Amino acid sequence: MSVNALLKTISNMPELAGKVSPAQLAKMVMRTNLDGFYHTRGQAPVSVMIRGEALAPYLGIEQAPLYYTMTASGNVNTGSLNGIRLTTDLAKDMGFKNPPAEVCLDGGKSLLFLSKLGFFAVTCVYGDPELFERGDVIAKGGVRIMAEEGLEESAIHALIEPSISQYLRAFVDLGTLGFTRCEGPDMKPKCLNEGRLMELIDQVGRQAERDLGQELVPFTTSGPAGSGFFNHDAWRGTSYGLLECLAALLSNRPVISRFGIDLSKPVTMNVMGYGEVGSNNIRLLKEVERYSRYGIQITGISDESGAFYNPAGFDLDMLYTMAGERERGFGNDPSVSFTLTTSAHFDDIKAYQIDRDELIYMPAAITVPAGPPYVIQNPGDVSRLNTQIWAPVANAPLGTKTSSRQDVRDIETAMLNRGIISIPAWILNFGGISLSKEEIMHRLMAGGIDNLKDPYTQAWLREHVIEGDVSDTAWANMSWVLHVWERDGYKTPISDLMESRVGDIQNRRKAILMGWDRSNNLLGNFMRMDSATMRAKVEVTAQDYTDRKLSDMRALLTDWNAPEEERRVAADVLGKLCSRGCEREFLAIIERGVTSATDQAPQSSVMVRNAAVGLGYILEGKGASYGDISKRIAGVLNILRNDVTPDNFGKIIWLEWLLNKLND
């Protein structure tokens, strides 16, 4: 396929047909891969990089992306798929979620469409043009894989590996993949093995590194569990983020009272989607004790095969078993195709089957869309909702493929007018991207993914990332959101209040990065971007916290009877704010990591981690001035080294880090 033929294919996409010609597209092209530096001409499909600001008006996009990359092979026919617009909407949501989640990656998303006659691939990246020119843009977003209607599973299996290999080669040749962006898991045909796909992408990336003789941004994350990857499904990252946000919300008395949520009876929940996120929500309700205290009861479930609603609630043990069926089939054995209607427990739920499109409107305190986008398309749909908390983890859940920002805002306003707490998806579903950022960071630090396989290393990394990053950030962010909303008097949709703060974080991050010298290696620059993102987020957050709020947090640190998740978040926030005066409290937590009152267990590894990180931020480089503190920490460390259990292993890692930081 020539460049002209590719531009013609792009111009014939449904969202562009009749709006823009191949000749007009040619003027938007930033570069092609015809003279790619990796493959010789003809070894990879032709690809183009298109200026986002030039193409955006033709797509009805108000906030223009940085760039698009596109490639295709054969005589592909995408039918009615609005793939470029869909990819843009999903990438834009990624751009919103990352800054408040303290993720240094920019917003990106890819789509790979398979047909009998070829494939089409598009990537959209959001980022700052000046930072892009400096090399300070690395976008991350999963590759959504779709197949033409009626394409048989055998054909999908035959097409997928060569199609992935070809589109990756094309985008490496553009100088984007491995340089300014990377891939990851997303929705796909269920006959495909996600771990195998990510492993394939990773192998192409490793080969590119060897061929080019330089270190590249890993091509993907979330490969097979047990191979060193931070597998999103096995680690349940997105589901942890959702449930921790909901726990913070249900613990907020002013909001619960204002919106009339009755915690004296079960808090019912309908979940649309029984894939990775939807089923893992149910698994965590069973596996994590602290979530049981909120009385969440699952009343509705659905997938592509059907929907089921029981107002009295489904048995959690049964749903947990069904989630295990999905994991065995959907995640590991492609020959086993799990759906709710093929479950061994179908006979137990079939009496409750309803129309699949109706579940979203059935009564429940919490409604969780966890599948396809665009499920509530206009304010009229809102009138049919029968819920108190709208908690989507699906990206772009509101509006349509042609909606403006105001169209989406009108839907959110209609929800607020009906007394529905509407939480933006990008506040709730950051768990996966947080895992990806941490995987990239630790992979670069360890010198390769193979060096992260050790079971003890995997155990403490999982605890550090899931409990220390995802869970604590989720609770802290939801507390921040609700604090801001309470001060607003609950008059404004949450997204209106928070989008401006996301912009503030992005602007502050840019100013910090522009003032910091770049490192001469990939890891150094990645850590520099990570530090700038965290610092920018903390500075913006601090503007919203009152002295009273910070004083209440400090009191929580040594309230040994308070819920640990609330104390962990207090330590996380106060540490990042470098709140002086908290040194004594942080040290007390660390010392209780090995000893405590007779009626209390030692402080958990995550609690010690947060105290150590907080103390490190406050006292960095001042070890000589705080010699007594260093000695006391060293004493705790010696005790732990003589009793290396899985829990103590994580404490040792963080206290060693703390001593190094204090004495630098």
C-alpha positions as CSV (number, residue, x, y, z in Angstrom):
1,M,0.0,0.0,0.0
2,S,1.3,3.4,-0.9
3,V,1.0,6.6,1.1
4,N,-1.7,7.9,-1.2
5,A,-3.6,4.6,-0.9
6,L,-3.3,4.8,3.0
7,L,-4.6,8.4,3.0
8,K,-7.5,7.3,0.8
9,T,-8.3,4.5,3.3
10,I,-8.2,7.1,6.1
11,S,-10.4,9.6,4.2
12,N,-13.0,6.8,3.7
13,M,-13.4,6.1,7.4
14,P,-17.0,6.8,8.4
15,E,-16.3,9.8,10.6
16,L,-14.2,11.5,7.8
17,A,-16.0,10.3,4.6
18,G,-17.1,13.4,2.6
19,K,-15.3,15.8,5.0
20,V,-11.7,15.6,4.1
21,S,-9.9,14.4,0.9
22,P,-6.6,12.5,0.6
23,A,-5.0,15.7,-0.7
24,Q,-6.0,17.6,2.4
25,L,-4.8,14.8,4.6
26,A,-1.4,14.9,2.9
27,K,-0.9,18.4,4.1
28,M,-1.5,17.3,7.7
29,V,1.2,14.6,7.5
30,M,4.1,15.2,9.9
31,R,6.1,12.3,8.6
32,T,5.9,8.8,7.0
33,N,7.9,5.6,7.6
34,L,9.0,5.3,4.0
35,D,12.5,6.0,5.1
36,G,12.2,4.5,8.6
37,F,15.3,4.0,10.5
38,Y,14.5,0.4,11.7
39,H,13.2,-1.5,8.7
40,T,14.2,-1.1,5.1
41,R,11.4,0.0,2.8
42,G,8.8,-2.7,2.2
43,Q,9.5,-4.6,5.4
44,A,6.7,-2.9,7.3
45,P,3.3,-1.4,6.1
46,V,3.3,2.2,5.2
47,S,2.3,4.5,8.1
48,V,1.8,8.2,8.6
49,M,1.9,10.6,11.5
50,I,-0.7,13.3,11.3
51,R,-0.9,16.6,13.3
52,G,-3.7,16.3,15.8
53,E,-4.7,20.0,15.7
54,A,-5.2,19.7,11.9
55,L,-7.4,16.6,11.9
56,A,-9.4,17.4,15.1
57,P,-11.9,19.8,13.5
58,Y,-13.0,17.2,11.0
59,L,-13.7,14.8,13.8
60,G,-15.6,17.3,15.9
61,I,-12.9,17.2,18.6
62,E,-12.7,20.4,20.7
63,Q,-9.5,19.5,22.6
64,A,-7.0,18.6,19.8
65,P,-4.6,15.7,20.3
66,L,-0.8,16.0,19.8
67,Y,-0.7,13.5,16.9
68,Y,-2.2,10.4,15.3
69,T,-0.4,7.5,13.7
70,M,-2.2,5.2,11.2
71,T,-1.3,2.2,9.1
72,A,-3.3,-0.4,7.2
73,S,-2.8,-3.4,4.9
74,G,-4.8,-5.0,2.2
75,N,-8.2,-3.9,1.2
76,V,-9.5,-3.4,4.7
77,N,-13.1,-2.4,5.2
78,T,-13.9,-1.0,8.6
79,G,-17.7,-0.8,7.9
80,S,-19.4,1.6,10.3
81,L,-16.6,1.7,12.8
82,N,-15.8,5.3,13.9
83,G,-12.4,4.1,15.0
84,I,-10.5,7.3,14.9
85,R,-13.0,9.3,16.9
86,L,-13.4,6.4,19.4
87,T,-9.6,6.2,19.9
88,T,-9.5,10.0,20.4
89,D,-12.2,9.9,23.1
90,L,-10.5,7.1,24.9
91,A,-7.0,8.8,24.7
92,K,-8.5,12.0,26.0
93,D,-9.9,10.2,29.1
94,M,-6.4,8.7,29.6
95,G,-5.0,12.2,29.6
96,F,-7.5,13.3,32.3
97,K,-6.9,10.3,34.6
98,N,-3.1,10.3,34.7
99,P,-2.2,13.6,36.4
100,P,-4.4,13.2,39.5
101,A,-3.3,9.6,39.7
102,E,0.4,10.8,39.9
103,V,1.1,8.9,36.7
104,C,3.8,10.6,34.5
105,L,2.5,9.1,31.3
106,D,0.5,11.2,28.8
107,G,-2.9,10.1,27.4
108,G,-2.9,7.6,24.5
109,K,-4.9,4.8,23.0
110,S,-4.6,2.5,20.1
111,L,-7.1,0.5,18.0
112,L,-6.4,-2.5,15.8
113,F,-9.3,-3.5,13.5
114,L,-9.1,-7.0,11.9
115,S,-10.9,-8.0,8.7
116,K,-10.6,-10.9,6.2
117,L,-8.9,-8.6,3.7
118,G,-6.5,-6.7,6.0
119,F,-6.2,-4.6,9.1
120,F,-6.3,-0.9,10.1
121,A,-4.5,0.5,13.1
122,V,-4.7,4.0,14.6
123,T,-3.1,5.6,17.7
124,C,-4.0,8.9,19.2
125,V,-1.7,10.7,21.6
126,Y,-2.4,13.7,23.8
127,G,0.5,15.7,25.2
128,D,2.1,19.2,25.3
129,P,3.9,20.2,22.1
130,E,6.8,21.9,23.8
131,L,7.4,18.9,26.1
132,F,7.1,16.7,23.0
133,E,9.9,18.6,21.3
134,R,12.1,18.2,24.4
135,G,11.4,14.5,24.5
136,D,9.3,14.7,27.6
137,V,6.1,13.0,26.3
138,I,5.6,9.3,26.8
139,A,2.0,8.3,26.2
140,K,0.4,5.1,27.4
141,G,-2.9,3.5,26.5
142,G,-4.0,0.0,25.7
143,V,-4.6,-1.4,22.2
144,R,-8.3,-2.1,21.7
145,I,-8.6,-5.0,19.3
146,M,-11.8,-5.3,17.2
147,A,-12.8,-7.7,14.5
148,E,-15.3,-7.2,11.6
149,E,-18.7,-8.6,12.3
150,G,-19.0,-12.3,11.5
151,L,-15.3,-13.0,11.5
152,E,-14.8,-16.5,12.8
153,E,-12.5,-17.3,15.8
154,S,-10.2,-19.4,13.6
155,A,-9.8,-16.4,11.3
156,I,-9.1,-14.1,14.2
157,H,-6.4,-16.4,15.5
158,A,-4.8,-16.6,12.0
159,L,-4.8,-12.9,11.6
160,I,-3.8,-11.5,15.0
161,E,-0.1,-12.2,15.3
162,P,1.0,-11.1,11.8
163,S,-1.3,-8.0,12.1
164,I,0.2,-7.1,15.5
165,S,3.8,-7.6,14.2
166,Q,3.1,-5.5,11.2
167,Y,1.5,-2.5,12.8
168,L,4.2,-2.4,15.6
169,R,6.9,-2.4,12.9
170,A,5.2,0.4,11.1
171,F,4.9,2.6,14.2
172,V,8.5,1.9,15.3
173,D,9.6,3.2,11.9
174,L,7.7,6.4,12.6
175,G,9.8,6.9,15.7
176,T,6.8,6.9,18.0
177,L,6.4,3.4,19.5
178,G,9.2,2.8,22.0
179,F,10.1,6.5,22.0
180,T,7.0,8.6,22.8
181,R,4.4,6.0,23.6
182,C,3.8,2.3,24.5
183,E,0.9,-0.1,24.4
184,G,-1.0,-2.2,27.0
185,P,-4.1,-4.4,27.4
186,D,-7.6,-3.3,26.6
187,M,-10.8,-4.8,25.3
188,K,-10.4,-7.6,22.7
189,P,-12.2,-10.6,21.1
190,K,-12.6,-13.0,24.0
191,C,-11.1,-15.9,22.0
192,L,-7.7,-14.2,22.3
193,N,-5.3,-14.7,25.2
194,E,-4.4,-11.3,26.7
195,G,-1.2,-12.5,28.3
196,R,0.0,-14.0,25.0
197,L,-0.8,-10.8,23.1
198,M,1.1,-8.6,25.5
199,E,4.0,-11.1,25.5
200,L,4.1,-10.9,21.7
201,I,4.2,-7.1,21.7
202,D,7.0,-7.2,24.3
203,Q,9.0,-9.6,22.2
204,V,8.8,-7.3,19.2
205,G,10.0,-4.5,21.5
206,R,12.9,-6.5,22.8
207,Q,14.0,-7.4,19.3
208,A,13.8,-3.8,18.3
209,E,16.1,-2.9,21.2
210,R,18.6,-5.5,20.1
211,D,18.5,-4.4,16.4
212,L,18.8,-0.7,17.2
213,G,21.3,-1.1,19.9
214,Q,19.5,1.3,22.3
215,E,17.1,1.1,25.2
216,L,13.5,1.8,24.3
217,V,10.4,2.5,26.4
218,P,8.9,-1.0,26.9
219,F,6.4,-1.6,24.1
220,T,3.8,-2.9,26.5
221,T,3.0,-3.8,30.1
222,S,0.8,-6.5,31.8
223,G,2.2,-9.6,30.2
224,P,1.7,-13.1,31.6
225,A,1.6,-13.3,35.4
226,G,4.7,-15.0,36.8
227,S,7.0,-13.6,34.1
228,G,7.8,-10.5,36.0
229,F,5.0,-8.4,34.6
230,F,2.5,-6.5,36.8
231,N,-0.5,-8.3,35.3
232,H,-3.6,-6.1,35.4
233,D,-6.0,-9.0,35.7
234,A,-4.1,-11.0,38.3
235,W,-3.3,-7.9,40.4
236,R,-6.9,-6.6,40.0
237,G,-5.6,-3.0,39.8
238,T,-8.6,-1.2,38.2
239,S,-11.0,-2.9,40.6
240,Y,-9.0,-2.0,43.6
241,G,-9.1,1.7,42.5
242,L,-12.9,1.6,42.0
243,L,-13.7,-0.1,45.3
244,E,-11.3,2.1,47.3
245,C,-13.0,5.2,45.8
246,L,-16.4,3.8,46.7
247,A,-15.2,3.0,50.2
248,A,-14.0,6.6,50.7
249,L,-17.3,7.9,49.4
250,L,-19.4,5.6,51.6
251,S,-17.2,6.7,54.6
252,N,-17.9,10.4,54.0
253,R,-20.7,11.3,56.3
254,P,-21.6,14.8,54.8
255,V,-22.0,13.4,51.3
256,I,-23.9,10.3,52.5
257,S,-26.3,12.5,54.4
258,R,-26.7,15.1,51.7
259,F,-27.7,12.5,49.1
260,G,-29.7,10.2,51.4
261,I,-27.7,7.0,51.1
262,D,-29.0,4.6,53.7
263,L,-26.1,2.5,55.1
264,S,-28.3,0.7,57.6
265,K,-29.3,-1.7,54.8
266,P,-27.3,-3.4,52.0
267,V,-25.7,-1.1,49.5
268,T,-26.9,-2.6,46.2
269,M,-24.7,-2.6,43.1
270,N,-25.3,-3.4,39.4
271,V,-22.3,-4.2,37.3
272,M,-22.5,-4.0,33.5
273,G,-19.6,-6.2,32.2
274,Y,-18.2,-9.4,33.6
275,G,-14.7,-9.2,32.1
276,E,-11.5,-8.3,33.9
277,V,-12.8,-5.3,35.9
278,G,-16.4,-6.4,36.5
279,S,-15.6,-9.9,37.7
280,N,-12.6,-8.6,39.8
281,N,-14.9,-6.2,41.6
282,I,-16.8,-9.2,42.9
283,R,-13.6,-11.2,43.7
284,L,-12.3,-8.3,45.8
285,L,-15.6,-8.0,47.8
286,K,-14.9,-11.6,48.9
287,E,-11.1,-11.4,49.2
288,V,-10.5,-8.1,51.0
289,E,-12.0,-7.9,54.4
290,R,-12.2,-4.1,54.7
291,Y,-14.7,-3.9,51.7
292,S,-17.2,-6.2,53.6
293,R,-17.9,-3.5,56.2
294,Y,-19.8,-1.4,53.6
295,G,-22.5,-4.0,53.0
296,I,-22.2,-4.0,49.2
297,Q,-24.6,-6.5,47.7
298,I,-24.5,-7.4,44.0
299,T,-28.0,-7.3,42.5
300,G,-27.2,-7.1,38.8
301,I,-24.5,-8.6,36.4
302,S,-24.2,-8.7,32.6
303,D,-21.9,-9.5,29.7
304,E,-22.4,-9.8,26.0
305,S,-24.5,-13.0,26.4
306,G,-27.1,-11.5,28.7
307,A,-28.1,-9.6,31.9
308,F,-29.4,-10.8,35.2
309,Y,-31.1,-8.9,38.0
310,N,-32.1,-10.1,41.4
311,P,-33.4,-7.3,43.7
312,A,-32.7,-9.5,46.8
313,G,-29.0,-9.9,45.7
314,F,-27.0,-12.8,44.3
315,D,-25.0,-15.1,46.4
316,L,-21.5,-13.7,46.6
317,D,-19.8,-17.2,46.8
318,M,-21.6,-18.2,43.6
319,L,-20.5,-15.0,41.8
320,Y,-17.0,-15.6,43.1
321,T,-17.0,-19.1,41.6
322,M,-18.2,-17.6,38.3
323,A,-15.4,-15.1,38.3
324,G,-13.0,-18.0,38.6
325,E,-14.6,-19.6,35.6
326,R,-14.0,-16.4,33.6
327,E,-10.4,-16.3,34.7
328,R,-9.7,-19.9,33.7
329,G,-11.3,-19.4,30.3
330,F,-11.1,-15.7,29.4
331,G,-7.6,-15.2,30.7
332,N,-5.6,-18.4,30.3
333,D,-7.2,-21.1,28.0
334,P,-8.4,-19.7,24.7
335,S,-10.2,-23.0,24.0
336,V,-12.6,-22.2,26.9
337,S,-15.0,-19.4,26.1
338,F,-16.8,-18.2,29.2
339,T,-20.0,-16.2,29.2
340,L,-22.6,-15.9,31.9
341,T,-25.0,-18.0,29.9
342,T,-22.4,-20.8,29.6
343,S,-21.4,-20.7,33.2
344,A,-21.9,-23.8,35.3
345,H,-24.2,-21.6,37.5
346,F,-26.4,-20.5,34.6
347,D,-29.3,-22.6,36.0
348,D,-28.9,-20.7,39.3
349,I,-29.3,-17.3,37.6
350,K,-31.4,-17.9,34.5
351,A,-34.7,-17.1,36.3
352,Y,-33.4,-13.6,36.8
353,Q,-32.5,-12.9,33.2
354,I,-33.6,-9.6,31.7
355,D,-33.0,-7.7,28.5
356,R,-29.3,-6.8,28.4
357,D,-29.8,-3.1,27.7
358,E,-32.2,-2.7,30.6
359,L,-29.8,-3.6,33.5
360,I,-28.3,-0.1,33.5
361,Y,-31.8,1.3,34.4
362,M,-32.7,-1.3,37.1
363,P,-32.7,-0.1,40.8
364,A,-29.4,-0.1,42.6
365,A,-27.6,2.3,45.0
366,I,-24.5,2.0,42.8
367,T,-24.4,1.5,39.0
368,V,-21.0,0.4,37.6
369,P,-20.7,0.4,33.7
370,A,-17.6,-1.7,33.1
371,G,-17.9,-2.5,29.4
372,P,-18.4,-0.6,26.1
373,P,-18.5,3.2,26.0
374,Y,-21.3,5.6,25.3
375,V,-24.0,3.9,27.5
376,I,-25.9,7.0,28.6
377,Q,-26.1,9.1,25.4
378,N,-28.3,12.1,26.3
379,P,-30.0,13.8,29.2
380,G,-33.2,12.0,28.4
381,D,-31.5,8.7,29.2
382,V,-30.8,10.1,32.7
383,S,-34.5,10.2,33.5
384,R,-34.6,6.4,33.4
385,L,-31.7,5.9,35.8
386,N,-32.7,4.4,39.2
387,T,-29.5,4.9,41.1
388,Q,-27.8,7.1,43.7
389,I,-24.1,6.7,42.7
390,W,-23.0,6.6,39.0
391,A,-19.5,4.9,39.1
392,P,-18.3,4.0,35.6
393,V,-15.0,2.3,35.0
394,A,-15.6,2.1,31.3
395,N,-13.9,5.0,29.5
396,A,-16.1,7.6,27.7
397,P,-19.4,6.2,29.2
398,L,-21.4,9.4,28.5
399,G,-22.5,10.9,25.1
400,T,-21.9,9.4,21.6
401,K,-19.1,9.3,19.1
402,T,-20.1,12.8,17.9
403,S,-20.8,14.5,21.3
404,S,-19.2,17.7,22.3
405,R,-17.9,18.4,25.7
406,Q,-21.0,20.5,26.4
407,D,-23.2,17.5,25.4
408,V,-21.5,15.4,28.1
409,R,-21.7,18.2,30.6
410,D,-25.5,18.4,30.0
411,I,-25.8,14.7,30.9
412,E,-23.7,15.2,34.1
413,T,-25.9,18.2,35.0
414,A,-29.0,16.2,34.5
415,M,-27.7,13.5,36.9
416,L,-26.8,16.1,39.5
417,N,-30.3,17.7,39.2
418,R,-31.8,14.2,39.9
419,G,-29.6,13.8,43.0
420,I,-27.2,11.3,41.5
421,I,-23.6,11.4,42.5
422,S,-21.8,11.2,39.1
423,I,-18.1,10.3,39.4
424,P,-16.0,10.7,36.3
425,A,-14.6,7.5,35.0
426,W,-11.1,9.0,34.9
427,I,-11.3,9.4,38.7
428,L,-12.2,5.8,39.3
429,N,-10.4,3.6,36.7
430,F,-6.7,4.7,36.9
431,G,-5.6,1.4,38.6
432,G,-4.4,-0.2,35.3
433,I,-2.4,2.8,34.2
434,S,-0.9,3.1,37.6
435,L,0.3,-0.5,37.5
436,S,1.8,0.2,34.0
437,K,3.7,3.2,35.2
438,E,5.2,1.3,38.1
439,E,6.0,-1.7,35.9
440,I,7.9,0.5,33.5
441,M,9.7,2.2,36.3
442,H,10.8,-1.0,38.1
443,R,11.6,-2.8,34.8
444,L,14.0,0.0,33.9
445,M,15.5,0.1,37.4
446,A,15.9,-3.7,37.5
447,G,17.5,-3.9,34.1
448,G,14.7,-5.9,32.5
449,I,11.5,-7.7,33.2
450,D,13.2,-11.0,33.8
451,N,14.8,-9.5,36.9
452,L,11.4,-9.0,38.5
453,K,10.3,-12.7,38.7
454,D,11.6,-13.5,42.2
455,P,8.5,-14.4,44.4
456,Y,9.5,-12.2,47.3
457,T,10.2,-9.3,44.9
458,Q,6.8,-9.9,43.2
459,A,5.0,-10.0,46.6
460,W,6.4,-6.8,47.9
461,L,6.0,-5.0,44.6
462,R,2.4,-6.1,44.4
463,E,1.7,-4.8,47.9
464,H,3.6,-1.6,47.3
465,V,1.8,-0.9,44.0
466,I,-1.7,-2.1,44.8
467,E,-2.0,-1.0,48.5
468,G,0.5,1.8,48.6
469,D,-0.1,3.4,45.2
470,V,-3.5,2.4,43.8
471,S,-5.6,2.0,47.0
472,D,-4.1,5.0,48.9
473,T,-4.2,7.3,45.8
474,A,-7.8,6.2,45.1
475,W,-8.9,7.0,48.7
476,A,-6.9,10.2,48.8
477,N,-8.2,11.4,45.5
478,M,-11.9,10.6,46.3
479,S,-11.5,12.4,49.7
480,W,-10.0,15.4,47.8
481,V,-12.8,15.4,45.3
482,L,-15.5,15.2,47.9
483,H,-13.8,18.0,50.0
484,V,-13.8,20.3,46.9
485,W,-17.4,19.3,46.1
486,E,-18.6,20.0,49.7
487,R,-17.0,23.5,49.6
488,D,-18.9,24.0,46.3
489,G,-22.1,23.1,48.0
490,Y,-22.6,20.2,45.6
491,K,-23.9,22.7,43.0
492,T,-21.5,21.8,40.2
493,P,-20.8,18.5,38.5
494,I,-17.7,16.9,39.8
495,S,-16.0,16.8,36.4
496,D,-16.4,20.6,36.1
497,L,-14.6,21.1,39.3
498,M,-11.8,18.6,38.7
499,E,-11.0,19.1,35.0
500,S,-9.7,22.6,35.8
501,R,-7.5,21.1,38.5
502,V,-6.2,18.5,36.1
503,G,-5.2,21.4,33.8
504,D,-3.5,23.1,36.7
505,I,-1.5,19.9,37.4
506,Q,-0.5,19.6,33.8
507,N,0.6,23.3,33.7
508,R,2.6,23.0,36.9
509,R,4.2,19.8,35.7
510,K,5.3,21.4,32.5
511,A,6.8,24.4,34.4
512,I,8.8,22.0,36.6
513,L,10.0,19.9,33.7
514,M,11.1,22.9,31.7
515,G,13.2,24.0,34.6
516,W,14.9,20.7,35.2
517,D,17.8,19.4,33.1
518,R,17.1,16.2,31.2
519,S,19.0,13.1,32.1
520,N,21.2,11.3,29.5
521,N,19.4,8.0,30.0
522,L,15.8,6.7,29.8
523,L,15.5,5.7,33.5
524,G,16.7,9.1,34.7
525,N,14.3,10.9,32.5
526,F,11.4,8.7,33.5
527,M,12.1,9.2,37.2
528,R,12.4,13.0,36.5
529,M,9.0,13.0,34.8
530,D,7.6,10.9,37.7
531,S,8.9,13.3,40.3
532,A,7.6,16.3,38.5
533,T,4.1,14.8,38.2
534,M,3.9,13.9,41.9
535,R,5.2,17.4,42.9
536,A,2.7,19.2,40.6
537,K,-0.2,17.1,41.9
538,V,0.7,17.7,45.5
539,E,1.1,21.5,45.0
540,V,-2.4,21.7,43.3
541,T,-3.9,19.5,46.0
542,A,-2.4,21.6,48.8
543,Q,-4.3,24.7,47.6
544,D,-7.6,23.0,48.4
545,Y,-6.7,21.6,51.9
546,T,-7.5,23.8,54.9
547,D,-5.4,23.9,58.0
548,R,-8.3,22.1,59.8
549,K,-8.3,19.3,57.3
550,L,-4.5,18.8,57.6
551,S,-4.7,18.9,61.4
552,D,-7.4,16.2,61.3
553,M,-5.1,14.1,59.1
554,R,-2.2,14.5,61.5
555,A,-4.3,13.3,64.4
556,L,-5.2,10.2,62.5
557,L,-1.5,9.1,62.2
558,T,-1.2,7.8,65.7
559,D,-4.9,7.1,66.4
560,W,-4.1,3.4,66.6
561,N,-7.8,2.5,66.7
562,A,-8.8,4.3,63.5
563,P,-9.3,2.3,60.3
564,E,-5.9,1.7,58.7
565,E,-6.9,2.8,55.3
566,E,-7.7,6.3,56.6
567,R,-4.4,6.5,58.5
568,R,-2.5,5.3,55.4
569,V,-4.0,8.0,53.3
570,A,-3.2,10.6,56.0
571,A,0.4,9.5,56.0
572,D,0.5,9.5,52.2
573,V,-0.9,13.0,51.8
574,L,1.1,14.6,54.7
575,G,4.3,13.0,53.6
576,K,4.0,14.2,50.1
577,L,3.2,17.7,51.4
578,C,6.4,17.5,53.5
579,S,4.3,18.5,56.5
580,R,6.9,19.4,59.2
581,G,5.9,18.5,62.7
582,C,4.8,15.0,61.6
583,E,8.3,13.5,62.1
584,R,7.4,12.1,65.6
585,E,4.2,10.5,64.3
586,F,5.9,8.9,61.3
587,L,8.7,7.5,63.6
588,A,6.2,6.1,66.0
589,I,4.5,4.2,63.1
590,I,7.9,2.8,62.0
591,E,8.8,1.6,65.5
592,R,5.4,0.0,65.8
593,G,6.3,-2.0,62.7
594,V,8.0,-4.5,65.0
595,T,6.5,-3.7,68.5
596,S,3.1,-2.4,69.6
597,A,0.7,-2.4,72.5
598,T,-0.2,-5.9,73.7
599,D,-3.7,-5.6,72.2
600,Q,-2.6,-4.5,68.8
601,A,-0.7,-6.2,65.9
602,P,2.4,-4.5,64.5
603,Q,1.8,-1.8,61.9
604,S,1.4,-3.3,58.4
605,S,4.1,-3.2,55.7
606,V,2.1,-0.6,53.8
607,M,1.6,1.6,56.8
608,V,5.3,1.5,57.5
609,R,6.0,2.2,53.9
610,N,3.9,5.3,53.9
611,A,5.5,6.5,57.1
612,A,9.0,5.9,55.8
613,V,8.2,7.7,52.5
614,G,6.7,10.6,54.4
615,L,9.7,10.9,56.7
616,G,12.0,10.6,53.8
617,Y,10.4,13.5,52.0
618,I,10.5,15.7,55.1
619,L,14.0,15.0,56.2
620,E,15.8,14.3,52.9
621,G,19.5,15.0,53.0
622,K,19.4,15.9,56.7
623,G,20.5,12.6,58.3
624,A,23.3,14.3,60.1
625,S,20.9,16.7,61.8
626,Y,18.6,13.9,62.8
627,G,21.1,11.4,63.9
628,D,18.9,10.0,66.7
629,I,16.1,9.3,64.1
630,S,18.6,7.5,61.9
631,K,19.8,5.4,64.8
632,R,16.2,4.5,65.8
633,I,15.3,3.5,62.3
634,A,18.5,1.4,62.0
635,G,17.5,-0.4,65.2
636,V,14.1,-1.3,63.7
637,L,15.8,-2.5,60.6
638,N,18.1,-4.8,62.5
639,I,15.2,-6.5,64.2
640,L,13.4,-7.0,60.9
641,R,16.5,-8.4,59.2
642,N,16.5,-11.1,61.9
643,D,13.0,-12.2,61.0
644,V,12.5,-12.0,57.2
645,T,8.9,-12.9,56.7
646,P,6.9,-11.8,53.5
647,D,5.4,-8.9,55.5
648,N,8.8,-7.8,57.0
649,F,10.5,-8.1,53.5
650,G,8.6,-5.0,52.4
651,K,9.3,-3.1,55.6
652,I,13.1,-3.9,55.1
653,I,13.0,-2.5,51.6
654,W,11.5,0.8,52.6
655,L,13.5,1.3,55.7
656,E,16.7,0.7,53.8
657,W,15.5,3.2,51.2
658,L,14.7,5.7,54.0
659,L,18.2,5.5,55.6
660,N,19.9,6.0,52.3
661,K,17.7,9.0,51.6
662,L,18.4,10.5,55.0
663,N,22.1,10.1,54.7
664,D,22.6,11.2,51.1
